[in-house]
Amino acid sequence: MNAVGSGPARPEREREDAAYEDTAREELARLLPPVPAERDVPSAPYLHHKDRLMQHIDDAADQKTTPARKVLRRLPRPALLMPAAALALAGALAVTFTGGGTSGDTTAQPRETATVLLDRIAGTAAKSDVQPVRQDQFVYVKSLTAGAEMKEDGSSKLEPRHEREVWMSQQVKRITKTGEMKENGEWGRMAELGGSPAGADRPTYQWLASLPTDPDALLEELYRMAKPDEDVEKAQAVFNRIGSFLGETVMPPENAAALYKAAAKIPGVTRKEDAVDAAGRHGVGIARVDTRSGEATEWVFDRDSLTLLGERSYLTRDVGAGKKGDVMEKTAYLKRGIVDHYRERPTS
């Protein structure tokens, strides 16, 4: 006597398998539309067709199952024997399921990663029209900002936002007076005891132009510059440094593009669907959370122009007396330009 699944019974089972698969193929073809499904059909019809297809496969398998068919194969899911129309529908369904969200209608939209977004931002920055800045000129930036006042118990209180204007010297040589600013209605002199040459802590146009424009070489240089505190990850220090370079400065387009591409290579960088700057402007965000300090830094970009609107930092967990969600600092960049004298404002 032959055991189940061996001997002369094998050809009969193979015929049963073939007949079962032919029946499933015919039923699948009957259920599908006469032409391949278009990819711009709303997701609801896709789900409807998928449910009908999968249910039919299950029903057909259940009806065909008998004690003598315990070793019969079920059609795999998705079925490998689908006709061309079914394959087109399956491809469209794949787009629907991996889209990750909608834009207010029933048509699924692909979700953009931080890397893709930063690549688009870099492309926009590379096409920007930036005139070279002379060493005898000044970079002017007007912003709206607010910072947290730290208390003795470790808690913080965000101060009211206020306007800030800065005039940054573009001299490359070591200088004592590095700029002027007007904040909270008061004028102040920006100075470094003993003088300060252009560099990472005083990034002038010419110094920024000297940085590598290859993203990998630039990132290596940024990691070399980074000297984080004990409670800050080195990757976070690099991310924050890039943010400082993009803030109250002006640089060649190719260097700005390289900084954004370098940021995309830092581990832990994510995309935020909705981010808000200090002026209340909504945009799309690029953020990174420092796992040591529990503090996140977030850059805010205009959704359409992809220009940098501002940035903010906030706690992602309770830290000492600080509470999750506490904003440590927020800024909105309102205007920037090049002027020839201190306290002079751009005309356009």
C-alpha positions as CSV (number, residue, x, y, z in Angstrom):
1,M,0.0,0.0,0.0
2,N,1.3,3.4,-0.9
3,A,1.5,6.1,1.7
4,V,-0.4,9.3,1.2
5,G,1.5,11.7,-1.0
6,S,3.6,9.0,-2.8
7,G,3.3,6.2,-5.4
8,P,0.6,6.0,-8.1
9,A,-1.6,8.6,-6.4
10,R,0.9,11.3,-7.4
11,P,-0.3,11.8,-11.1
12,E,-3.9,12.0,-10.0
13,R,-3.1,14.7,-7.4
14,E,-1.1,16.6,-10.0
15,R,-4.1,16.6,-12.3
16,E,-6.3,17.8,-9.4
17,D,-3.7,20.6,-8.7
18,A,-3.7,21.7,-12.3
19,A,-7.5,21.6,-12.5
20,Y,-7.7,23.6,-9.3
21,E,-5.3,26.2,-10.5
22,D,-7.1,26.5,-13.9
23,T,-10.3,27.1,-12.1
24,A,-8.7,29.8,-9.8
25,R,-7.2,31.5,-12.9
26,E,-10.5,31.6,-14.7
27,E,-12.3,33.0,-11.6
28,L,-9.6,35.6,-11.1
29,A,-9.8,36.7,-14.7
30,R,-13.6,37.0,-14.4
31,L,-13.3,39.3,-11.4
32,L,-10.7,41.6,-12.9
33,P,-11.6,44.6,-15.2
34,P,-11.1,44.0,-18.9
35,V,-8.2,46.5,-19.0
36,P,-5.3,46.9,-16.6
37,A,-6.1,49.2,-13.6
38,E,-4.6,52.7,-13.8
39,R,-2.4,53.8,-11.0
40,D,-4.3,57.0,-10.4
41,V,-7.5,55.3,-9.4
42,P,-8.5,56.1,-5.8
43,S,-7.3,53.7,-3.2
44,A,-10.8,52.5,-2.2
45,P,-11.4,50.6,-5.4
46,Y,-8.0,49.0,-5.1
47,L,-8.8,47.8,-1.6
48,H,-12.2,46.5,-2.8
49,H,-10.7,44.5,-5.7
50,K,-8.0,43.1,-3.4
51,D,-10.5,42.0,-0.8
52,R,-12.6,40.2,-3.4
53,L,-9.5,38.5,-4.9
54,M,-8.2,37.3,-1.6
55,Q,-11.7,36.2,-0.4
56,H,-12.2,34.3,-3.7
57,I,-8.9,32.5,-3.3
58,D,-9.7,31.5,0.2
59,D,-13.3,30.3,-0.7
60,A,-12.1,28.3,-3.6
61,A,-9.5,26.6,-1.5
62,D,-12.0,25.8,1.3
63,Q,-14.5,24.3,-1.2
64,K,-11.9,22.2,-2.9
65,T,-10.4,20.7,0.3
66,T,-11.3,17.1,0.9
67,P,-9.7,14.3,3.1
68,A,-7.9,13.0,0.1
69,R,-6.4,16.5,-0.6
70,K,-4.5,17.1,2.7
71,V,-1.3,17.6,0.8
72,L,-2.6,19.9,-1.9
73,R,-0.8,23.3,-2.2
74,R,-2.8,26.4,-1.7
75,L,-2.4,29.3,-4.1
76,P,0.3,31.6,-2.7
77,R,-0.7,35.1,-1.6
78,P,-0.4,37.0,-3.9
79,A,-1.1,34.4,-6.5
80,L,1.8,33.7,-8.8
81,L,-0.5,32.6,-11.6
82,M,-2.4,35.9,-12.0
83,P,-2.9,37.1,-15.5
84,A,-1.5,40.4,-16.8
85,A,-4.4,42.4,-15.6
86,A,-4.1,41.0,-12.1
87,L,-0.3,41.8,-12.0
88,A,-1.1,45.4,-13.0
89,L,-3.6,45.7,-10.2
90,A,-1.1,44.1,-7.7
91,G,1.4,46.8,-8.7
92,A,-1.1,49.5,-8.2
93,L,-2.0,48.1,-4.8
94,A,1.7,48.1,-3.8
95,V,1.9,51.8,-4.5
96,T,-1.2,52.4,-2.4
97,F,0.0,50.4,0.6
98,T,3.5,52.0,0.6
99,G,2.3,55.5,0.1
100,G,1.9,56.3,3.7
101,G,-0.8,58.9,3.8
102,T,-3.1,61.2,1.8
103,S,-3.3,64.8,1.0
104,G,-6.9,65.4,1.9
105,D,-8.5,63.2,-0.8
106,T,-8.7,59.5,-1.4
107,T,-5.6,59.4,-3.6
108,A,-2.6,58.0,-1.7
109,Q,0.6,60.1,-1.8
110,P,4.1,58.6,-1.3
111,R,5.7,59.7,2.0
112,E,9.0,61.6,1.6
113,T,11.9,60.5,3.7
114,A,14.3,63.0,5.3
115,T,17.0,62.0,2.8
116,V,14.8,62.7,-0.2
117,L,13.6,66.0,1.3
118,L,17.1,67.2,2.1
119,D,18.2,66.3,-1.4
120,R,15.4,68.5,-2.8
121,I,16.4,71.3,-0.4
122,A,20.0,71.0,-1.5
123,G,18.9,71.2,-5.1
124,T,17.0,74.4,-4.4
125,A,19.9,75.9,-2.5
126,A,22.3,75.1,-5.3
127,K,20.2,77.2,-7.7
128,S,19.9,80.2,-5.4
129,D,21.2,83.5,-6.6
130,V,23.9,84.6,-4.0
131,Q,26.3,87.4,-4.7
132,P,29.8,87.0,-3.2
133,V,30.4,88.9,0.0
134,R,33.5,91.1,0.4
135,Q,35.5,91.2,3.6
136,D,34.7,94.8,4.1
137,Q,31.0,94.1,4.1
138,F,28.6,92.8,6.7
139,V,25.9,90.0,6.8
140,Y,22.6,91.4,8.1
141,V,20.0,89.0,9.6
142,K,16.7,90.0,11.2
143,S,15.0,87.3,13.2
144,L,12.3,86.6,15.8
145,T,13.6,84.6,18.7
146,A,12.9,83.3,22.2
147,G,15.0,81.3,24.6
148,A,14.3,79.5,27.8
149,E,15.4,80.9,31.1
150,M,16.9,78.2,33.3
151,K,16.0,78.1,37.0
152,E,18.0,76.8,39.9
153,D,15.8,73.7,40.3
154,G,16.6,72.7,36.7
155,S,13.3,73.7,35.2
156,S,13.0,76.4,32.5
157,K,10.6,79.1,31.4
158,L,10.4,80.2,27.8
159,E,10.8,84.0,27.6
160,P,8.6,86.1,25.4
161,R,9.8,86.2,21.8
162,H,11.5,89.4,20.5
163,E,13.2,90.8,17.5
164,R,16.9,90.4,16.9
165,E,19.1,92.1,14.3
166,V,22.7,91.3,13.8
167,W,25.5,92.7,11.6
168,M,28.3,90.1,11.3
169,S,31.8,91.2,10.2
170,Q,33.1,89.2,7.2
171,Q,36.8,89.9,8.0
172,V,38.8,86.7,7.8
173,K,41.7,87.9,9.9
174,R,41.6,87.9,13.7
175,I,39.5,90.8,15.0
176,T,38.2,91.8,18.4
177,K,34.9,93.4,17.3
178,T,33.0,90.7,15.4
179,G,29.7,92.4,14.9
180,E,26.9,94.4,16.3
181,M,23.3,93.6,17.3
182,K,20.0,95.1,18.4
183,E,18.0,92.9,20.7
184,N,15.0,93.9,22.8
185,G,15.4,97.4,21.5
186,E,19.0,97.7,22.9
187,W,22.2,97.9,20.9
188,G,25.1,95.7,21.7
189,R,28.7,95.1,20.6
190,M,29.7,91.6,19.6
191,A,33.3,91.0,20.6
192,E,35.8,88.3,21.4
193,L,38.5,88.9,24.1
194,G,41.8,88.5,22.4
195,G,40.2,88.5,19.0
196,S,38.7,85.8,16.8
197,P,39.6,84.7,13.3
198,A,37.1,83.4,10.8
199,G,36.2,79.7,11.6
200,A,33.6,77.4,12.9
201,D,32.7,79.8,15.7
202,R,32.7,82.8,13.4
203,P,31.7,81.5,9.9
204,T,32.2,84.2,7.3
205,Y,31.3,84.0,3.6
206,Q,34.9,83.3,2.6
207,W,35.5,80.7,5.3
208,L,32.3,78.8,4.5
209,A,33.4,78.9,0.8
210,S,36.6,77.1,1.7
211,L,34.7,74.1,3.1
212,P,34.6,70.9,0.9
213,T,31.6,70.7,-1.4
214,D,31.7,66.9,-1.6
215,P,29.2,65.8,1.1
216,D,31.3,62.9,2.3
217,A,34.4,65.0,2.7
218,L,32.4,67.8,4.3
219,L,30.9,65.4,6.8
220,E,34.3,64.1,7.7
221,E,35.5,67.6,8.3
222,L,32.5,68.5,10.4
223,Y,33.0,65.4,12.6
224,R,36.6,66.5,13.0
225,M,35.5,70.0,14.2
226,A,32.8,68.7,16.6
227,K,33.7,68.9,20.3
228,P,30.5,68.0,22.0
229,D,29.8,68.2,25.8
230,E,29.7,64.9,27.7
231,D,25.9,64.7,27.6
232,V,25.7,65.3,23.8
233,E,26.2,62.8,21.0
234,K,28.9,63.7,18.5
235,A,26.4,63.2,15.7
236,Q,24.1,65.7,17.4
237,A,26.9,68.2,17.7
238,V,27.5,67.9,14.0
239,F,23.8,68.4,13.2
240,N,23.7,71.5,15.4
241,R,26.8,72.9,13.9
242,I,25.3,72.6,10.4
243,G,22.3,74.5,11.8
244,S,24.5,77.3,13.1
245,F,26.2,77.6,9.7
246,L,22.8,77.9,8.0
247,G,21.5,80.5,10.4
248,E,22.9,84.0,10.6
249,T,25.2,83.7,7.6
250,V,25.4,83.9,3.8
251,M,27.4,81.4,1.8
252,P,27.9,80.2,-1.8
253,P,25.1,78.1,-3.2
254,E,27.3,75.0,-3.7
255,N,28.4,75.1,0.0
256,A,24.8,75.4,1.2
257,A,23.8,72.4,-0.9
258,A,26.7,70.4,0.4
259,L,25.7,71.1,4.0
260,Y,22.2,69.8,3.4
261,K,23.5,66.7,1.7
262,A,25.9,66.1,4.5
263,A,23.1,66.5,7.1
264,A,21.2,63.7,5.2
265,K,24.1,61.3,6.0
266,I,23.9,61.9,9.8
267,P,22.3,58.9,11.6
268,G,19.0,59.6,13.3
269,V,17.9,62.5,11.1
270,T,14.1,62.4,10.4
271,R,11.4,64.3,8.6
272,K,8.6,66.1,10.4
273,E,5.3,66.5,8.6
274,D,4.4,69.7,10.4
275,A,6.9,72.1,12.1
276,V,6.4,75.7,13.3
277,D,8.9,78.5,13.7
278,A,8.9,81.3,16.2
279,A,6.8,83.5,13.9
280,G,4.0,80.8,13.9
281,R,4.8,79.8,10.3
282,H,4.1,76.2,9.5
283,G,6.3,74.2,7.3
284,V,8.0,70.8,6.9
285,G,10.7,69.9,9.4
286,I,14.1,68.1,9.5
287,A,14.9,67.0,13.1
288,R,17.3,65.0,15.1
289,V,16.9,63.8,18.7
290,D,20.0,63.6,20.9
291,T,19.5,60.4,22.9
292,R,21.9,61.4,25.7
293,S,20.4,64.9,26.5
294,G,16.9,64.1,25.4
295,E,16.8,67.3,23.4
296,A,15.7,67.6,19.8
297,T,16.8,70.2,17.2
298,E,14.4,70.9,14.4
299,W,14.8,73.0,11.2
300,V,11.7,74.4,9.6
301,F,11.4,74.8,5.8
302,D,8.8,76.4,3.6
303,R,6.8,73.7,1.9
304,D,6.8,75.4,-1.5
305,S,10.1,77.3,-1.8
306,L,12.1,75.0,0.6
307,T,13.8,78.0,2.1
308,L,14.9,77.8,5.8
309,L,12.2,79.5,7.9
310,G,13.7,78.9,11.3
311,E,14.5,76.3,13.9
312,R,13.7,75.3,17.4
313,S,14.9,72.9,20.1
314,Y,12.8,71.1,22.7
315,L,12.8,68.2,25.2
316,T,11.7,64.8,24.1
317,R,11.5,63.4,27.6
318,D,11.5,64.5,31.2
319,V,15.0,65.6,32.1
320,G,15.5,66.6,35.7
321,A,12.9,69.3,36.4
322,G,12.4,69.8,32.7
323,K,9.3,68.3,31.1
324,K,8.8,66.5,27.8
325,G,7.8,69.1,25.2
326,D,9.4,72.1,26.9
327,V,10.8,74.4,24.2
328,M,14.3,75.5,24.9
329,E,14.8,77.9,22.0
330,K,13.0,78.9,18.8
331,T,13.9,81.3,16.0
332,A,12.3,82.6,12.8
333,Y,14.5,84.2,10.1
334,L,12.7,87.2,8.7
335,K,15.2,88.9,6.5
336,R,18.8,88.7,5.5
337,G,21.1,90.6,3.2
338,I,24.5,92.3,2.6
339,V,25.3,95.8,3.7
340,D,28.4,98.0,3.7
341,H,28.2,99.5,7.2
342,Y,27.1,98.6,10.7
343,R,23.5,99.5,11.5
344,E,22.6,99.7,7.8
345,R,19.7,97.7,6.7
346,P,19.1,96.1,3.3
347,T,16.8,98.0,1.0
348,S,15.3,94.9,-0.6
